[in-house]
Amino acid sequence: MSISVDEFPSKKFNSIWDEGICYNEVSNIITKKSGPEFAYRWMENVKKKFSINLEQHKVKIKENTLEKRCRDLYYLIYDKLYQLKKLIVHSSIYDAIKEAIMNNIDSAFLNVRYPSCLSVTNKEDYYKHIDIKDSKKVDDLCEDVKYIDSNIIDINRSSECEQIKEHIYGRNNDLKTTYNSGKYSDILKHYKFLSFDELDSIIEKIKCNSDANTEQAALKGGSQEISQLSVEHLPMAVIFSFLGILLIFFFWYKFTPVGTWLKIQIRKKLKLDHNITEEAENELLEGTSEYIRNNPYDEKYNILYNTSGHS
């Protein structure tokens, strides 16, 4: 399989939590500035759907950097809760909704034994709203760069290599001012990076000088070569086709009822020709014998005549 940008973890798992937290529903509540009753309804829907969604995706979540998938969840949920808080006038209502949501999430993670995903290990203070979007972008970038480092050979061979290179260089350049501010250095520890300079070092490994790119270029001229080869090998193709036909006829003749019928017809033909030849020979012999009987002296006469003519 040829690696593309869509295979990057930030793309591949981007919407894995959307169904579970009813993302579209809560986004609409925030956009339309709906009342608390809509927030309560969203809370009830999350209580119904989060466990089901987690159960459906638990293998994918566990096998693809569990802690990062859980951080992705808290980036989303804390961001939406913060925006809801600004809509709900009475803090007691907001606190009740938030507590119910977090308790439901914790319960679901305990059921599947993912303690590292509990809210107590992903406290809201870590996901400060003012930095939450940038934190998510830096975290995603680090994860994608780690993926690049682990798959650099396949990426350099990929037919999508140039698009990958352009994509990751663009994101890295856009975020350099952000992550060089020093605010997000703690994200590095999740990937065992010592500094953000390592991101540059890994991204620079993308060379796109592999077989896949030369293969793509070769494909353009390939059609001309193929047509030329086809003409050059035409006599050989004809010979092989002829041999193939002979082989098929041989198989029919030797191993099928068609062959048996053909043998019988050939034998009949040979027998008929043989009979005709015998009849012709017999007729010729009979004609010769009759002629000799009717002209017994011709030869002697001719001999005597020739003798007297030369004397």
Backbone torsions as a table, in degrees:
resi	resn	phi	psi	omega
1	MET	NA	135.8	179.4
2	SER	-85.1	122.2	-177.5
3	ILE	-70.5	137.0	175.8
4	SER	-129.5	176.6	178.0
5	VAL	-59.2	-31.6	-179.4
6	ASP	-64.4	-17.1	178.0
7	GLU	-85.0	-10.0	177.3
8	PHE	-63.5	139.7	-179.4
9	PRO	-53.8	-38.1	-178.3
10	SER	-63.7	-26.5	177.5
11	LYS	-90.4	-45.4	-173.0
12	LYS	-63.4	-36.4	-176.2
13	PHE	-112.7	19.3	-173.6
14	ASN	-60.7	-37.5	-174.5
15	SER	-112.3	21.9	-174.1
16	ILE	-65.1	-25.4	-178.0
17	TRP	-100.1	-6.6	-171.3
18	ASP	-56.4	-45.7	-179.3
19	GLU	-66.0	-41.3	-175.5
20	GLY	-65.4	-36.5	-179.0
21	ILE	-101.1	10.1	179.2
22	CYS	51.1	53.7	-171.6
23	TYR	-57.5	-45.8	-178.7
24	ASN	-64.1	-37.7	-179.2
25	GLU	-64.0	-49.4	-178.3
26	VAL	-69.0	-31.9	176.9
27	SER	-64.4	-40.2	177.6
28	ASN	-66.0	-38.2	177.8
29	ILE	-60.5	-43.5	-178.4
30	ILE	-69.7	-44.1	-179.1
31	THR	-62.7	-43.8	-177.3
32	LYS	-86.5	-4.3	-179.3
33	LYS	55.0	49.0	-178.3
34	SER	-71.9	164.1	-176.7
35	GLY	-76.6	174.8	-177.3
36	PRO	-59.0	-31.2	-179.1
37	GLU	-61.0	-32.1	177.6
38	PHE	-72.6	-35.3	177.1
39	ALA	-66.4	-38.4	176.0
40	TYR	-62.7	-42.9	180.0
41	ARG	-62.8	-40.7	176.9
42	TRP	-61.2	-42.7	179.0
43	MET	-57.4	-45.3	-179.6
44	GLU	-64.9	-38.0	179.1
45	ASN	-67.4	-38.1	177.1
46	VAL	-63.7	-41.5	179.2
47	LYS	-60.8	-31.1	179.3
48	LYS	-80.3	-38.7	-166.7
49	LYS	-100.3	-23.5	-172.8
50	PHE	-62.5	-46.9	-178.8
51	SER	-62.8	-39.2	179.7
52	ILE	-64.0	-45.7	180.0
53	ASN	-63.9	-40.9	179.0
54	LEU	-63.5	-42.4	179.1
55	GLU	-61.8	-40.0	-179.5
56	GLN	-66.3	-34.8	-173.4
57	HIS	-110.5	8.7	-170.8
58	LYS	-62.2	-36.2	179.5
59	VAL	-68.1	-46.7	178.9
60	LYS	-61.2	-39.3	-179.2
61	ILE	-67.9	-43.9	-176.9
62	LYS	-69.4	-39.4	-174.6
63	GLU	-83.6	-4.7	-178.6
64	ASN	-126.6	67.1	177.4
65	THR	58.1	77.0	-175.7
66	LEU	-51.3	-48.7	-175.9
67	GLU	-61.8	-38.8	179.6
68	LYS	-69.3	-38.1	178.4
69	ARG	-63.6	-35.9	178.9
70	CYS	-73.2	-36.6	174.5
71	ARG	-61.9	-37.8	177.3
72	ASP	-58.0	-40.8	178.6
73	LEU	-61.3	-47.0	-175.8
74	TYR	-72.5	-28.6	171.4
75	TYR	-58.0	-42.3	-178.2
76	LEU	-71.9	-52.0	-169.8
77	ILE	-69.6	-40.2	179.1
78	TYR	-68.3	-34.7	177.9
79	ASP	-64.1	-45.4	-178.9
80	LYS	-69.2	-38.5	178.7
81	LEU	-64.8	-39.7	178.7
82	TYR	-62.0	-42.4	179.7
83	GLN	-68.2	-33.8	175.7
84	LEU	-66.0	-38.1	-178.2
85	LYS	-57.5	-36.0	179.7
86	LYS	-70.9	-22.1	-179.5
87	LEU	-85.7	-36.3	-173.9
88	ILE	-87.1	118.0	-175.2
89	VAL	-66.9	-47.3	-176.3
90	HIS	-85.9	118.1	-177.7
91	SER	-62.4	-30.7	-179.2
92	SER	-62.7	-37.9	178.1
93	ILE	-66.3	-45.8	179.4
94	TYR	-61.1	-46.0	-178.2
95	ASP	-60.4	-38.0	179.9
96	ALA	-66.1	-43.8	179.4
97	ILE	-64.9	-45.5	-179.4
98	LYS	-61.8	-45.8	-179.2
99	GLU	-61.9	-42.3	179.4
100	ALA	-63.5	-42.2	179.4
101	ILE	-62.9	-49.1	-176.3
102	MET	-67.5	-38.1	177.2
103	ASN	-62.9	-39.2	179.5
104	ASN	-66.2	-41.6	178.8
105	ILE	-64.1	-45.7	179.6
106	ASP	-61.1	-43.0	-179.6
107	SER	-60.5	-42.6	-179.6
108	ALA	-64.8	-42.0	-179.6
109	PHE	-69.8	-34.1	175.8
110	LEU	-65.4	-37.4	179.8
111	ASN	-63.3	-33.8	179.5
112	VAL	-99.8	5.6	175.3
113	ARG	62.3	52.3	173.9
114	TYR	-116.3	71.2	-175.9
115	PRO	-63.5	-27.0	-179.5
116	SER	-69.6	-10.6	-180.0
117	CYS	-100.0	2.9	179.3
118	LEU	-67.3	151.8	-177.5
119	SER	-64.0	-25.9	-179.7
120	VAL	-66.5	-27.0	176.6
121	THR	-96.1	-1.2	177.2
122	ASN	-130.8	63.5	-172.6
123	LYS	-68.5	152.4	-176.0
124	GLU	-62.1	-30.3	-179.1
125	ASP	-60.0	-31.2	179.9
126	TYR	-69.7	-28.1	-176.4
127	TYR	-105.3	58.6	-179.3
128	LYS	-59.3	131.5	-173.1
129	HIS	-60.7	-36.2	-176.5
130	ILE	-63.9	-26.1	-177.4
131	ASP	-113.1	0.1	-166.8
132	ILE	-63.1	-39.6	-178.6
133	LYS	-69.4	-42.2	178.0
134	ASP	-67.4	-37.7	177.5
135	SER	-59.1	-44.0	179.2
136	LYS	-62.7	-42.3	-179.3
137	LYS	-65.0	-43.0	179.6
138	VAL	-67.1	-42.0	178.2
139	ASP	-61.0	-44.8	178.7
140	ASP	-62.7	-42.9	-179.9
141	LEU	-61.7	-44.9	178.9
142	CYS	-60.9	-42.3	-179.9
143	GLU	-65.1	-42.2	-179.6
144	ASP	-67.4	-37.7	177.8
145	VAL	-67.1	-37.8	175.6
146	LYS	-62.4	-40.7	176.9
147	TYR	-62.9	-42.3	178.4
148	ILE	-60.3	-44.6	-179.2
149	ASP	-61.2	-36.7	-178.7
150	SER	-78.6	-18.3	-174.9
151	ASN	-126.9	26.9	-171.9
152	ILE	-61.8	-36.5	-179.0
153	ILE	-64.2	-48.0	179.9
154	ASP	-66.5	-33.9	178.8
155	ILE	-67.3	-43.0	178.1
156	ASN	-65.7	-23.2	178.1
157	ARG	-91.2	-11.1	-174.2
158	SER	-69.0	143.4	174.3
159	SER	-69.5	-14.2	179.2
160	GLU	-99.8	13.5	-172.7
161	CYS	-57.2	-44.7	-177.9
162	GLU	-62.9	-39.2	177.7
163	GLN	-66.5	-40.2	177.6
164	ILE	-61.4	-46.2	-178.9
165	LYS	-60.2	-47.7	-179.7
166	GLU	-63.1	-41.7	-178.6
167	HIS	-63.0	-50.5	-173.6
168	ILE	-74.6	-34.1	175.0
169	TYR	-63.3	-41.1	179.5
170	GLY	-62.7	-47.8	180.0
171	ARG	-63.6	-42.6	-178.7
172	ASN	-63.3	-43.9	179.4
173	ASN	-64.5	-38.7	-180.0
174	ASP	-64.6	-31.9	-174.3
175	LEU	-98.1	-2.8	-175.8
176	LYS	-58.7	-44.7	178.7
177	THR	-62.3	-37.7	-178.8
178	THR	-65.8	-54.6	-174.1
179	TYR	-79.2	-17.1	175.6
180	ASN	-78.8	-5.6	178.7
181	SER	-70.6	-16.5	179.6
182	GLY	92.3	-7.8	-177.6
183	LYS	-69.8	-27.6	-167.6
184	TYR	-113.0	20.1	-178.4
185	SER	-62.3	-28.7	-179.1
186	ASP	-65.8	-21.8	178.7
187	ILE	-67.4	-29.2	-177.8
188	LEU	-58.1	-34.7	-175.3
189	LYS	-64.2	-26.5	178.3
190	HIS	-64.6	-23.4	-175.9
191	TYR	-116.4	6.9	180.0
192	LYS	59.2	32.3	171.8
193	PHE	-87.4	140.1	178.3
194	LEU	-84.5	-31.7	178.8
195	SER	-156.1	168.7	179.0
196	PHE	-72.1	-13.2	176.3
197	ASP	-62.8	-26.2	179.0
198	GLU	-64.7	-28.4	177.9
199	LEU	-62.5	-45.3	179.0
200	ASP	-60.5	-44.1	-177.7
201	SER	-60.9	-40.9	-179.8
202	ILE	-72.1	-43.9	-179.6
203	ILE	-61.5	-34.2	180.0
204	GLU	-69.0	-11.9	176.5
205	LYS	-73.2	-14.6	179.9
206	ILE	-76.0	107.5	-175.1
207	LYS	-109.5	-25.8	-178.9
208	CYS	52.9	43.4	-179.3
209	ASN	-118.1	29.9	-171.0
210	SER	-99.1	-175.4	-177.4
211	ASP	-61.9	-32.9	-175.9
212	ALA	-63.4	-39.5	-179.0
213	ASN	-72.7	-41.0	175.8
214	THR	-67.3	-30.9	177.2
215	GLU	-64.8	-41.1	178.2
216	GLN	-63.3	-41.3	179.0
217	ALA	-66.2	-37.6	179.9
218	ALA	-65.5	-31.8	-179.3
219	LEU	-61.2	-33.2	-177.6
220	LYS	-65.7	-42.5	179.2
221	GLY	-89.2	-4.0	-176.7
222	GLY	-64.2	-36.4	-176.7
223	SER	-63.8	-37.5	178.4
224	GLN	-66.8	-42.5	179.6
225	GLU	-63.8	-40.3	-179.1
226	ILE	-62.7	-43.7	-178.9
227	SER	-65.5	-38.3	179.3
228	GLN	-66.4	-43.6	178.4
229	LEU	-62.7	-36.0	-179.5
230	SER	-61.8	-42.8	179.9
231	VAL	-67.3	-43.2	-177.8
232	GLU	-64.0	-34.1	-176.0
233	HIS	-98.2	10.9	-178.9
234	LEU	-61.2	-47.9	178.8
235	PRO	-57.5	-42.4	179.2
236	MET	-62.1	-39.5	178.8
237	ALA	-63.4	-40.1	179.1
238	VAL	-62.8	-44.1	-179.6
239	ILE	-61.3	-46.6	-179.3
240	PHE	-64.1	-37.4	178.2
241	SER	-63.1	-43.3	-179.3
242	PHE	-63.8	-44.5	178.3
243	LEU	-62.2	-37.2	178.4
244	GLY	-63.2	-42.0	178.4
245	ILE	-63.3	-43.7	178.6
246	LEU	-60.2	-41.3	-179.7
247	LEU	-62.9	-40.3	179.0
248	ILE	-64.0	-45.1	179.0
249	PHE	-63.2	-39.3	177.9
250	PHE	-61.7	-43.2	179.0
251	PHE	-61.5	-46.6	178.3
252	TRP	-58.5	-45.5	-175.5
253	TYR	-65.5	-37.8	-171.8
254	LYS	-86.6	-37.0	-166.4
255	PHE	-123.4	4.1	-177.8
256	THR	-124.9	162.6	176.7
257	PRO	-56.6	-29.4	177.8
258	VAL	-60.2	-41.5	179.1
259	GLY	-63.3	-42.8	178.8
260	THR	-60.4	-45.6	179.4
261	TRP	-62.0	-39.4	-178.8
262	LEU	-66.2	-40.6	177.9
263	LYS	-60.1	-43.6	-179.8
264	ILE	-61.9	-43.7	-179.3
265	GLN	-64.1	-40.3	179.2
266	ILE	-64.0	-43.8	179.6
267	ARG	-61.6	-42.7	178.1
268	LYS	-59.2	-44.1	-178.7
269	LYS	-62.6	-45.7	179.9
270	LEU	-62.7	-41.4	-179.9
271	LYS	-64.9	-40.7	179.7
272	LEU	-64.8	-44.0	178.7
273	ASP	-63.6	-37.9	179.3
274	HIS	-64.0	-43.4	179.8
275	ASN	-63.5	-42.1	-179.8
276	ILE	-62.9	-40.4	-179.9
277	THR	-63.6	-44.0	179.6
278	GLU	-61.9	-42.8	179.3
279	GLU	-62.1	-42.2	-179.5
280	ALA	-63.3	-41.4	179.2
281	GLU	-63.9	-42.2	180.0
282	ASN	-63.0	-42.8	179.2
283	GLU	-62.6	-40.3	-179.4
284	LEU	-64.6	-43.0	179.2
285	LEU	-64.2	-42.6	179.8
286	GLU	-63.4	-40.5	-179.5
287	GLY	-65.3	-40.2	-179.5
288	THR	-66.4	-44.0	-179.7
289	SER	-61.4	-41.8	-178.8
290	GLU	-65.6	-39.2	-179.1
291	TYR	-65.0	-41.9	-179.7
292	ILE	-63.9	-40.5	-179.7
293	ARG	-62.9	-39.0	-176.5
294	ASN	-79.0	-22.5	-177.4
295	ASN	-129.8	66.9	-173.8
296	PRO	-74.1	-19.2	-172.9
297	TYR	-108.4	-1.4	-176.1
298	ASP	-57.6	-44.6	-175.8
299	GLU	-66.0	-44.3	-180.0
300	LYS	-62.6	-42.5	-178.6
301	TYR	-61.5	-44.4	-179.6
302	ASN	-63.4	-37.3	179.3
303	ILE	-65.0	-46.3	-179.3
304	LEU	-64.5	-39.9	-178.5
305	TYR	-64.3	-45.4	-179.6
306	ASN	-65.3	-35.8	-179.2
307	THR	-65.7	-46.6	-177.9
308	SER	-68.3	-27.5	-178.2
309	GLY	-71.2	-20.6	-174.9
310	HIS	-108.6	4.0	-177.5
311	SER	-82.5	NA	NA
